[in-house]
């Protein structure tokens, strides 16, 4: 069975500063990897995903994540954050060949300070 | 594409009552999932349907919980004899089968349940 660890439960950062949200996973088979974002009292929105190919994936709003197979990591980064990026971020994994439901980490609350 | 819709968005119920949530997936999606999310935690998988067939259930889904997808379109999640520990957000999600989209799972806004 797979598992996901998000190492930081809360990350406060000042506006326009860079940020990295860490995610490590454990699985005995190959995986797909995802980052979802959740704004208060809302459902989850897909931010970006790694399926195959280039290990660096990007979102339309400036986030990027890099799949590192040797370190079993999929950290999320943004070079300059905005107030509007304040939200909960969830890393998730699904295994090849399974029913492909997602296993989520416990989330990282990103708070961007003015 | 109107997205995954859930109803009701909020429900407050007394302990011991039954509640039912409805989910309408994205129209062409044949997979439908239910997850539960409690405060400060990531969503946890409950069950999933391929068309009308319920193919997998988590051990979290006690016998007080039942999910259906009678015609392979919308789904309902019923909780009988609710307990305070059932208070959570219930998320519905859907996806296309196969690898064409990398099986991206799209979530609804969630249904908040508060058991008092």
Interface residues (C-beta under 8 A of the other chain):
Chain A: X4 X9 X32 X34 X36 X41 X42 X43 X44 X45 X46 X49 X51 X90 X92 X94 X99 X100 X101 X102 X103 X104 X105 X106 X107
Chain B: X4 X6 X33 X35 X40 X41 X42 X43 X44 X45 X48 X55 X56 X91 X95 X102 X103 X104 X105 X106 X107 X108 X109 X110 X112
